[in-house]
């Protein structure tokens, strides 16, 4: 029974607090209801346009990066025979040319 009583007290306190907050909000509001709704509407439109612009910027930069057709990948294999062949060829050409 003590649990139900504690829950009732908590719920009552929350409801009284919500009512007090709503009353204080109405009494201390800097604008009338019409003005507040108008400002909220303008603010939401501004936020919507800013988000739209940001999404367009992100999409346009993402489409630019898709133009890259080949991404250099570092080889993880331990076989370096192709690298050693190219270095041997360079050494041979340098010996033949005398440099």
Backbone bond lengths (Angstrom), bond angles and torsions (degrees), N, CA, C in turn:
res aa  C-N    CA-C-N  psi(-1)  N-CA   C-N-CA  omega(-1)  CA-C   N-CA-C  phi
1 X - - - 1.444 - - 1.520 112.18 -
2 X 1.309 116.91 -32.89 1.463 120.21 -178.03 1.526 110.42 -63.83
3 X 1.318 116.53 -33.25 1.458 120.70 179.88 1.518 111.67 -64.78
4 X 1.321 118.01 -43.75 1.461 122.05 179.53 1.526 110.61 -64.71
5 X 1.331 116.63 -38.11 1.446 121.09 179.90 1.530 110.46 -66.16
6 X 1.326 117.73 -41.66 1.464 121.64 178.66 1.524 110.83 -64.86
7 X 1.304 117.25 -39.88 1.463 121.51 178.67 1.520 110.69 -64.93
8 X 1.338 116.32 -40.12 1.464 120.86 178.97 1.527 110.67 -64.02
9 X 1.325 116.25 -42.88 1.465 120.48 179.71 1.535 110.01 -63.99
10 X 1.330 116.98 -42.11 1.467 121.03 179.43 1.525 110.77 -63.85
11 X 1.318 117.39 -45.79 1.472 121.68 179.73 1.526 111.05 -63.38
12 X 1.320 117.10 -41.44 1.463 120.89 178.35 1.525 110.33 -63.58
13 X 1.302 117.11 -42.50 1.465 121.20 179.15 1.525 111.50 -63.63
14 X 1.334 116.32 -41.58 1.465 119.68 178.16 1.528 111.92 -63.73
15 X 1.316 117.14 -42.39 1.461 120.77 179.00 1.530 111.84 -65.41
16 X 1.324 117.28 -42.72 1.465 120.51 178.46 1.531 109.76 -64.68
17 X 1.326 117.12 -40.37 1.461 120.88 178.74 1.516 112.30 -64.98
18 X 1.332 116.94 -40.88 1.463 120.93 178.29 1.527 110.54 -65.10
19 X 1.314 117.30 -41.00 1.469 120.89 179.07 1.528 110.39 -65.94
20 X 1.310 117.17 -42.30 1.466 120.50 178.57 1.521 110.94 -64.51
21 X 1.320 117.27 -40.00 1.462 121.11 178.42 1.517 112.15 -65.13
22 X 1.314 116.80 -42.56 1.470 120.49 178.96 1.522 110.42 -65.12
23 X 1.342 117.56 -41.98 1.465 121.07 178.65 1.523 110.51 -62.97
24 X 1.316 117.51 -45.64 1.464 121.10 179.63 1.526 110.43 -63.51
25 X 1.314 117.08 -38.97 1.459 120.84 178.13 1.517 112.27 -62.39
26 X 1.331 116.35 -41.39 1.467 120.08 179.16 1.528 111.93 -68.98
27 X 1.330 116.64 -40.30 1.465 120.05 -177.49 1.521 112.87 -74.53
28 X 1.308 117.36 -32.78 1.466 120.85 -174.66 1.524 113.77 -102.22
29 X 1.321 117.66 6.56 1.468 120.64 -178.98 1.522 110.49 -64.14
30 X 1.345 117.76 135.70 1.458 120.01 -178.10 1.533 112.80 -76.66
31 X 1.320 118.23 -15.23 1.459 121.45 -178.00 1.513 109.35 -126.27
32 X 1.333 115.26 160.62 1.458 119.29 173.65 1.526 108.65 -73.88
33 X 1.294 117.01 171.64 1.459 121.22 -178.55 1.514 112.84 -59.86
34 X 1.334 116.54 -42.82 1.468 120.49 179.37 1.521 110.89 -62.89
35 X 1.328 115.41 -46.29 1.475 119.24 -179.31 1.526 111.19 -64.52
36 X 1.315 117.07 -40.68 1.460 120.63 -179.48 1.527 110.50 -63.48
37 X 1.335 116.88 -44.20 1.459 119.87 178.86 1.530 110.89 -63.97
38 X 1.335 116.37 -39.26 1.466 120.52 178.93 1.525 110.89 -63.66
39 X 1.341 116.23 -44.34 1.472 119.64 179.69 1.529 111.05 -66.28
40 X 1.326 116.98 -38.70 1.465 119.91 176.97 1.520 111.15 -62.99
41 X 1.314 116.38 -41.76 1.463 121.02 179.94 1.527 110.36 -64.58
42 X 1.343 116.84 -44.74 1.468 120.61 178.54 1.525 111.00 -62.83
43 X 1.324 115.64 -42.02 1.464 119.68 179.34 1.515 112.31 -64.22
44 X 1.338 116.68 -38.73 1.464 119.25 179.53 1.525 110.94 -69.18
45 X 1.333 116.87 -36.81 1.469 119.93 177.09 1.530 110.64 -65.41
46 X 1.325 116.38 -41.06 1.463 120.74 177.91 1.527 110.61 -62.96
47 X 1.319 115.91 -45.08 1.462 120.22 178.99 1.518 111.08 -62.74
48 X 1.328 117.03 -40.77 1.460 121.01 179.38 1.528 111.27 -62.22
49 X 1.344 116.77 -42.83 1.467 119.55 -179.35 1.533 110.86 -69.20
50 X 1.341 117.66 -36.50 1.471 119.61 178.10 1.522 111.01 -66.06
51 X 1.326 117.26 -41.15 1.467 120.80 178.08 1.521 110.27 -64.83
52 X 1.331 116.52 -40.82 1.471 120.51 179.35 1.525 110.60 -61.85
53 X 1.341 117.13 -43.56 1.463 120.84 178.17 1.524 111.71 -62.58
54 X 1.318 117.18 -42.73 1.455 120.69 179.24 1.529 110.83 -63.50
55 X 1.324 117.16 -41.72 1.466 120.24 178.63 1.522 111.24 -64.69
56 X 1.333 116.79 -39.06 1.464 119.60 177.20 1.522 110.73 -63.88
57 X 1.329 117.49 -40.91 1.467 120.93 177.63 1.520 111.11 -62.62
58 X 1.316 116.25 -43.28 1.462 120.37 -179.99 1.520 110.28 -64.67
59 X 1.335 116.77 -44.02 1.469 120.45 -179.48 1.523 111.20 -65.16
60 X 1.327 117.58 -40.16 1.464 119.04 -179.05 1.528 110.68 -69.30
61 X 1.325 117.92 -36.74 1.464 118.73 178.03 1.523 110.66 -72.20
62 X 1.309 117.86 -30.64 1.465 120.47 177.51 1.525 110.33 -70.27
63 X 1.316 118.43 -35.98 1.459 120.40 179.92 1.527 110.22 -71.74
64 X 1.326 118.33 -30.07 1.464 120.65 176.53 1.521 110.63 -67.20
65 X 1.328 116.51 -38.42 1.453 118.97 -178.34 1.516 111.21 -73.03
66 X 1.330 118.60 -17.89 1.459 120.32 178.66 1.525 111.43 -76.29
67 X 1.343 117.14 -10.43 1.455 119.96 177.39 1.529 111.74 -71.13
68 X 1.307 117.81 -18.71 1.453 121.26 177.78 1.519 107.55 -70.23
69 X 1.322 115.82 118.18 1.455 118.86 -175.43 1.520 112.29 -93.53
70 X 1.312 117.11 -26.25 1.454 119.56 -176.78 1.512 109.58 -132.05
71 X 1.299 116.16 128.06 1.448 121.38 179.05 1.518 107.13 -106.54
72 X 1.342 118.11 125.91 1.453 119.14 178.86 1.518 110.56 -65.59
73 X 1.324 115.00 129.79 1.453 120.93 -179.12 1.511 108.29 -117.69
74 X 1.298 115.65 130.42 1.456 120.62 177.80 1.523 108.86 -76.45
75 X 1.294 115.66 131.61 1.453 119.92 -179.32 1.516 109.69 -74.71
76 X 1.325 115.15 133.25 1.457 119.13 178.91 1.516 111.74 -101.84
77 X 1.340 116.90 -3.72 1.457 118.79 -179.53 1.520 109.53 -75.53
78 X 1.314 115.84 152.90 1.460 120.61 -177.81 1.515 111.75 -88.58
79 X 1.323 116.64 -2.30 1.450 120.65 179.92 1.528 108.77 -79.21
80 X 1.311 117.37 111.83 1.468 121.70 -178.72 1.510 110.49 -115.95
81 X 1.321 116.26 29.22 1.456 119.06 -177.76 1.515 111.68 -65.53
82 X 1.343 117.78 -35.65 1.462 119.02 -179.62 1.519 110.20 -68.18
83 X 1.324 117.67 -36.81 1.457 120.74 177.93 1.515 111.40 -67.86
84 X 1.315 117.58 -39.01 1.461 119.73 -179.13 1.524 110.30 -71.50
85 X 1.340 117.82 -32.63 1.460 120.29 177.57 1.517 110.28 -64.19
86 X 1.329 116.71 -44.18 1.462 118.72 -178.73 1.520 110.71 -66.48
87 X 1.326 117.68 -36.04 1.460 118.55 178.90 1.530 110.47 -70.81
88 X 1.349 118.37 -33.78 1.469 120.95 176.85 1.523 110.13 -66.85
89 X 1.326 116.64 -40.29 1.469 120.28 178.76 1.517 109.87 -63.28
90 X 1.325 117.99 -42.69 1.459 121.32 178.93 1.520 110.34 -61.72
91 X 1.332 117.13 -41.76 1.472 120.26 -179.30 1.522 110.45 -65.39
92 X 1.342 117.81 -40.85 1.463 121.09 179.95 1.522 110.12 -63.41
93 X 1.347 116.48 -44.68 1.469 118.45 -178.13 1.521 110.65 -66.75
94 X 1.330 117.33 -32.50 1.451 119.46 178.95 1.527 110.02 -70.37
95 X 1.355 118.07 -37.88 1.456 120.87 179.14 1.521 110.38 -66.60
96 X 1.350 116.88 -41.45 1.455 120.55 -178.06 1.514 111.61 -68.16
97 X 1.344 116.49 -37.70 1.453 118.45 -179.06 1.517 111.94 -79.76
98 X 1.325 117.40 -14.82 1.443 121.26 177.50 1.501 114.90 84.51
99 X 1.282 119.11 15.72 1.465 120.68 178.43 1.487 112.28 -100.37
